[in-house]
Amino acid sequence: MSFKDTHQSQISATHELLFAMAPIEEVIESFNTSARSGNRPGGIQEQDRFANLISSCKEDFPPSPRYQKALISRYVGQIEQDGSSVASDALAEVVFQATLTKDDIFPNPEESSYLSFCIPPASLTKSCSDKKRFLRIRQFPYHNDVSLRLWEAGACLAEYFLENKYRVSRKKVVELGAGVGLTGLVLGGCCGVAGIHVTDYTDEALLNLEHNITVNKEWLSASGRKCSVTQGYLEWSDFIKKVNDAKCSPTNTFTEADVLIAADVIYDVSVIDYLVAIIQNFLSVDRQEKEVILGVTQRNLATFNTFLETLRNYNISSEWIADGNDCNNLPRIFNCKFNQSRSDVRIASLKLIS
């Protein structure tokens, strides 16, 4: 039985999709399925239910106003296409409030929003409070720092570990290029790791990682396990240059980890050598026990092939433990909208060649 089957939520599926900022068509389809059972399509009862759904966004960690406005517009367009009009006072108020949302031609890069996922920590039951069921991830979708957004491979890698906890259970884990911290938080709350240290290098990414760990403290503590989730600075080229110059040694957090993970870090050909050098450095300590698990979204084939060639140059083997079909068929937990399909994601296990 899958993780998702084991932890079926009492919260409506539409509510989950809304707070995950899923593709709008999926939210509308889910709403129609639940709201139109026994009700006239587009009738006042249905419109009231939709207004109540949108009103739930007034609680903590709401979806972005821009997203809510687009969803409302899509629903109003649907009922008008069905030959109805806005007849509910509650819906009329929701539509009016949406018109107050300013549409900037150029979105504000400092604008943040939350993605919320109903994913209870391992030891919680179905009867736990809603606040303890939701993992909250702050992102900055219009910022030019790519580490401030959630990407496909990070979501897939988290879903993979939820189905394959044995790969990290009771192990110490370090994450490179952690971004918004989703994968590391999932490991800390749901996968029984001994500890997880997430790393990135820009000031904005580190501040956002710290924020996401802080807002999920209650969610993490609800797992009942004493697993620390920490964050820290790790810039790849700086790390390798200092190690090669013997100016520093890798920290205990890095060397004592059993598993190194990373997702969507293969996109800039200029840093691939540093990335692979860090992987080799990690695997070189107690090589029989160490493992690197990497989630990759295939975007630029030339960049991807450069990465594979660099692995061979550093005497590192790669085994694809989940291909595109496997990733596409994982129980879908993180339903937010992505640019590419889950079938474009691969997951690899990397080890030093003996």
C-alpha positions as CSV (number, residue, x, y, z in Angstrom):
1,M,0.0,0.0,0.0
2,S,1.4,3.4,-1.0
3,F,2.1,6.3,1.4
4,K,-0.8,8.2,0.0
5,D,-3.3,5.3,0.4
6,T,-2.1,4.9,4.0
7,H,-2.6,8.5,4.9
8,Q,-5.9,9.5,3.2
9,S,-6.9,13.0,4.2
10,Q,-10.2,14.0,5.7
11,I,-9.7,17.4,4.0
12,S,-11.4,17.8,0.6
13,A,-9.3,16.9,-2.4
14,T,-10.2,20.3,-4.0
15,H,-9.0,22.1,-0.9
16,E,-5.7,20.2,-1.1
17,L,-5.3,21.1,-4.8
18,L,-6.1,24.7,-4.2
19,F,-3.5,25.1,-1.4
20,A,-0.9,23.3,-3.5
21,M,-1.6,25.8,-6.3
22,A,-2.2,22.9,-8.7
23,P,-3.0,23.6,-12.3
24,I,-6.3,25.5,-12.4
25,E,-8.0,23.1,-14.7
26,E,-7.4,20.3,-12.1
27,V,-8.9,22.4,-9.3
28,I,-12.0,23.2,-11.3
29,E,-12.4,19.5,-12.4
30,S,-12.1,18.4,-8.8
31,F,-14.6,21.0,-7.6
32,N,-17.1,20.1,-10.3
33,T,-16.9,16.4,-9.3
34,S,-17.7,17.1,-5.7
35,A,-20.0,20.1,-6.0
36,R,-22.3,19.0,-8.8
37,S,-23.4,15.7,-7.2
38,G,-27.2,16.3,-6.9
39,N,-26.9,20.0,-7.5
40,R,-27.8,22.0,-10.6
41,P,-24.6,22.9,-12.5
42,G,-23.9,26.6,-11.9
43,G,-26.8,26.9,-9.4
44,I,-26.7,29.1,-6.2
45,Q,-25.7,26.1,-4.0
46,E,-22.8,25.3,-6.2
47,Q,-21.7,29.0,-6.4
48,D,-21.9,29.3,-2.6
49,R,-19.7,26.2,-2.2
50,F,-17.1,27.7,-4.6
51,A,-17.2,31.0,-2.7
52,N,-16.6,29.1,0.6
53,L,-13.7,27.3,-1.0
54,I,-12.1,30.6,-2.0
55,S,-12.9,32.1,1.4
56,S,-10.8,29.4,3.0
57,C,-7.8,31.1,1.5
58,K,-8.1,33.8,4.2
59,E,-6.4,31.4,6.7
60,D,-2.7,31.2,7.2
61,F,-0.4,30.3,4.3
62,P,-2.8,31.1,1.5
63,P,-2.2,30.6,-2.3
64,S,-1.1,33.7,-4.1
65,P,-3.8,36.4,-4.8
66,R,-2.8,36.2,-8.5
67,Y,-3.5,32.4,-8.5
68,Q,-6.8,32.9,-6.7
69,K,-7.9,35.6,-9.2
70,A,-7.2,33.3,-12.1
71,L,-9.1,30.5,-10.5
72,I,-12.1,32.7,-9.8
73,S,-12.1,34.0,-13.4
74,R,-12.0,30.4,-14.7
75,Y,-14.9,29.4,-12.6
76,V,-17.1,32.4,-13.5
77,G,-16.2,31.7,-17.2
78,Q,-17.4,28.2,-16.7
79,I,-20.8,29.1,-15.3
80,E,-21.4,31.7,-18.0
81,Q,-20.5,29.1,-20.6
82,D,-23.1,26.9,-19.0
83,G,-25.7,29.6,-19.5
84,S,-25.8,30.8,-15.9
85,S,-24.6,34.0,-14.2
86,V,-23.3,35.0,-10.9
87,A,-26.4,34.6,-8.7
88,S,-24.8,34.0,-5.3
89,D,-24.2,36.9,-3.0
90,A,-21.2,35.1,-1.6
91,L,-19.7,34.5,-5.0
92,A,-20.4,38.1,-6.1
93,E,-18.4,39.3,-3.0
94,V,-15.5,36.9,-3.9
95,V,-15.5,38.2,-7.5
96,F,-15.5,41.8,-6.3
97,Q,-12.6,41.2,-3.9
98,A,-10.7,39.6,-6.8
99,T,-11.0,42.7,-8.9
100,L,-9.1,44.6,-6.2
101,T,-6.0,42.4,-6.9
102,K,-3.6,44.5,-8.9
103,D,-2.3,42.9,-12.1
104,D,1.2,44.1,-12.6
105,I,2.6,43.8,-16.1
106,F,5.9,42.8,-14.6
107,P,5.4,40.6,-11.5
108,N,7.2,41.7,-8.4
109,P,10.2,39.5,-7.8
110,E,9.8,40.0,-4.0
111,E,6.3,38.6,-4.1
112,S,6.1,35.3,-2.2
113,S,3.4,32.7,-1.8
114,Y,3.0,29.4,0.0
115,L,2.5,25.9,-1.3
116,S,0.8,23.7,1.2
117,F,0.7,19.9,1.0
118,C,-1.4,17.6,3.1
119,I,1.3,15.1,4.1
120,P,1.1,14.1,7.7
121,P,4.4,13.2,9.5
122,A,5.0,9.4,9.9
123,S,3.5,8.9,13.3
124,L,0.4,11.0,13.0
125,T,-3.1,9.5,12.6
126,K,-6.0,10.6,10.4
127,S,-7.5,12.4,13.4
128,C,-4.6,14.9,13.8
129,S,-5.3,18.6,13.5
130,D,-5.1,20.2,10.1
131,K,-2.2,22.4,11.0
132,K,-0.1,19.3,11.7
133,R,-1.0,17.7,8.5
134,F,0.2,20.4,6.2
135,L,3.8,21.0,5.1
136,R,4.2,24.6,4.1
137,I,6.7,25.8,1.6
138,R,7.3,29.5,0.9
139,Q,8.5,30.3,-2.6
140,F,9.2,33.4,-4.7
141,P,7.9,32.4,-8.1
142,Y,9.0,35.6,-9.9
143,H,12.5,35.9,-8.4
144,N,15.5,35.5,-10.7
145,D,17.1,33.2,-8.1
146,V,16.1,29.8,-9.2
147,S,16.6,28.3,-5.8
148,L,13.5,30.2,-4.5
149,R,11.1,28.0,-6.5
150,L,10.1,24.4,-6.3
151,W,11.2,22.3,-9.3
152,E,10.0,19.0,-10.8
153,A,12.8,16.8,-9.7
154,G,12.6,18.0,-6.1
155,A,9.0,17.0,-5.9
156,C,9.6,13.7,-7.6
157,L,12.6,12.8,-5.4
158,A,10.5,13.5,-2.3
159,E,7.7,11.3,-3.6
160,Y,10.2,8.6,-4.4
161,F,11.6,8.6,-0.9
162,L,8.1,8.4,0.6
163,E,7.7,5.1,-1.4
164,N,11.3,3.9,-0.7
165,K,12.1,5.0,2.8
166,Y,14.5,2.2,3.3
167,R,17.1,4.1,1.2
168,V,17.4,6.8,3.9
169,S,15.7,5.4,7.1
170,R,18.0,5.8,10.1
171,K,20.7,7.4,8.0
172,K,22.3,10.9,8.1
173,V,21.6,12.8,5.0
174,V,23.1,16.0,3.4
175,E,21.4,17.8,0.5
176,L,23.1,19.9,-2.1
177,G,21.3,22.8,-3.8
178,A,18.3,22.3,-1.5
179,G,16.4,25.3,-2.8
180,V,13.1,25.8,-0.9
181,G,13.9,22.7,1.2
182,L,10.9,20.5,0.3
183,T,12.8,17.2,-0.1
184,G,14.9,17.6,3.0
185,L,11.8,18.5,5.1
186,V,9.9,15.4,3.8
187,L,12.9,13.2,4.8
188,G,13.0,14.8,8.2
189,G,9.2,14.5,8.9
190,C,8.2,11.3,7.1
191,C,11.2,9.0,6.2
192,G,12.8,8.2,9.5
193,V,16.2,9.7,8.8
194,A,18.7,10.2,11.6
195,G,19.3,13.8,10.6
196,I,19.1,16.0,7.5
197,H,21.3,19.0,6.7
198,V,20.2,21.1,3.7
199,T,22.6,23.4,1.9
200,D,22.5,26.2,-0.6
201,Y,24.7,29.3,-1.2
202,T,22.8,32.5,-1.9
203,D,21.7,34.7,1.0
204,E,18.1,34.7,-0.3
205,A,18.1,30.9,-0.5
206,L,19.5,30.4,3.0
207,L,17.1,32.9,4.5
208,N,14.2,31.1,2.8
209,L,15.4,27.7,3.9
210,E,15.6,28.9,7.5
211,H,12.1,30.3,7.2
212,N,10.6,27.1,5.8
213,I,12.3,25.0,8.5
214,T,10.9,27.4,11.2
215,V,7.3,27.5,9.9
216,N,7.3,23.6,9.8
217,K,8.7,23.1,13.3
218,E,5.3,21.9,14.6
219,W,4.9,19.7,11.6
220,L,8.3,18.2,12.1
221,S,7.9,17.7,15.9
222,A,4.6,16.0,15.3
223,S,6.4,13.0,13.8
224,G,7.5,12.0,17.3
225,R,11.1,11.5,16.2
226,K,14.1,13.5,17.3
227,C,15.3,14.3,13.9
228,S,17.2,17.6,13.4
229,V,16.7,19.5,10.2
230,T,19.4,22.1,9.8
231,Q,20.6,24.4,7.0
232,G,23.9,25.8,6.0
233,Y,26.1,27.4,3.4
234,L,27.8,25.3,0.7
235,E,29.0,26.9,-2.5
236,W,30.4,24.2,-4.7
237,S,33.4,25.9,-6.4
238,D,34.5,27.5,-3.1
239,F,34.2,24.2,-1.3
240,I,36.3,22.3,-3.8
241,K,39.0,25.0,-4.1
242,K,39.5,25.2,-0.4
243,V,39.7,21.4,-0.1
244,N,42.2,21.2,-2.9
245,D,44.2,24.0,-1.4
246,A,44.2,22.1,1.9
247,K,42.7,25.3,3.5
248,C,39.9,23.4,5.1
249,S,38.5,19.9,5.5
250,P,34.8,19.0,4.9
251,T,32.7,19.5,8.0
252,N,31.6,16.6,10.1
253,T,28.1,17.2,8.9
254,F,29.3,16.4,5.4
255,T,31.7,13.6,6.1
256,E,29.6,11.8,8.6
257,A,26.5,11.7,6.3
258,D,25.5,8.3,4.9
259,V,23.6,9.7,1.9
260,L,24.0,12.8,-0.3
261,I,21.0,13.9,-2.2
262,A,20.3,16.6,-4.8
263,A,17.6,17.5,-7.2
264,D,17.5,19.7,-10.3
265,V,21.1,20.8,-10.0
266,I,22.2,19.9,-13.5
267,Y,21.4,23.0,-15.6
268,D,24.6,25.0,-15.7
269,V,27.4,23.4,-17.6
270,S,30.0,25.7,-16.0
271,V,29.6,24.2,-12.5
272,I,29.2,20.5,-13.4
273,D,32.8,19.8,-12.7
274,Y,32.5,21.3,-9.2
275,L,29.3,19.3,-8.6
276,V,30.9,16.0,-9.6
277,A,34.0,16.8,-7.6
278,I,31.9,17.3,-4.5
279,I,30.2,14.0,-5.2
280,Q,33.5,12.2,-5.5
281,N,34.8,13.8,-2.3
282,F,31.7,12.6,-0.4
283,L,31.9,9.1,-1.8
284,S,35.7,8.8,-1.1
285,V,35.1,8.6,2.6
286,D,34.2,5.1,3.5
287,R,33.2,4.3,-0.1
288,Q,31.5,1.0,0.7
289,E,28.8,2.7,2.7
290,K,28.2,6.0,1.0
291,E,25.6,6.7,-1.7
292,V,24.5,9.7,-3.7
293,I,20.9,9.8,-4.9
294,L,20.2,12.4,-7.6
295,G,16.9,13.6,-9.1
296,V,17.3,15.0,-12.7
297,T,14.9,16.8,-15.0
298,Q,16.1,16.3,-18.5
299,R,16.1,19.8,-20.1
300,N,19.2,20.4,-22.2
301,L,20.6,17.1,-23.6
302,A,24.1,18.5,-24.2
303,T,24.3,19.6,-20.6
304,F,23.0,16.3,-19.3
305,N,25.5,14.3,-21.5
306,T,28.3,16.5,-20.1
307,F,27.3,15.5,-16.6
308,L,27.4,11.8,-17.5
309,E,30.8,12.2,-19.2
310,T,32.1,14.0,-16.1
311,L,30.9,11.2,-13.8
312,R,32.9,8.7,-15.9
313,N,36.0,11.0,-15.7
314,Y,35.7,11.0,-11.9
315,N,35.3,7.2,-11.8
316,I,31.7,7.4,-10.6
317,S,29.1,4.9,-11.7
318,S,25.4,5.8,-12.2
319,E,22.4,3.5,-11.9
320,W,19.0,4.8,-12.9
321,I,16.8,3.6,-10.0
322,A,13.7,5.3,-11.4
323,D,13.0,6.3,-15.0
324,G,10.5,8.7,-16.4
325,N,7.7,6.2,-16.3
326,D,8.5,5.3,-12.7
327,C,8.5,9.0,-11.7
328,N,5.2,9.6,-13.6
329,N,3.6,6.7,-11.8
330,L,4.6,7.7,-8.3
331,P,1.6,8.5,-6.0
332,R,1.1,12.2,-6.6
333,I,1.6,14.2,-3.4
334,F,3.0,17.5,-4.6
335,N,0.4,18.7,-7.1
336,C,1.6,22.2,-7.9
337,K,2.0,23.3,-11.5
338,F,5.4,22.5,-13.1
339,N,6.8,23.5,-16.5
340,Q,7.7,19.9,-17.5
341,S,6.1,16.5,-17.1
342,R,7.1,14.1,-14.3
343,S,8.0,11.7,-17.1
344,D,11.0,14.0,-17.9
345,V,12.5,13.2,-14.4
346,R,15.0,10.4,-13.7
347,I,16.5,9.3,-10.4
348,A,20.0,7.9,-10.1
349,S,22.2,6.2,-7.6
350,L,25.8,7.2,-7.8
351,K,28.8,5.3,-6.4
352,L,32.5,5.2,-6.8
353,I,33.7,2.4,-9.2
354,S,35.9,0.0,-7.3
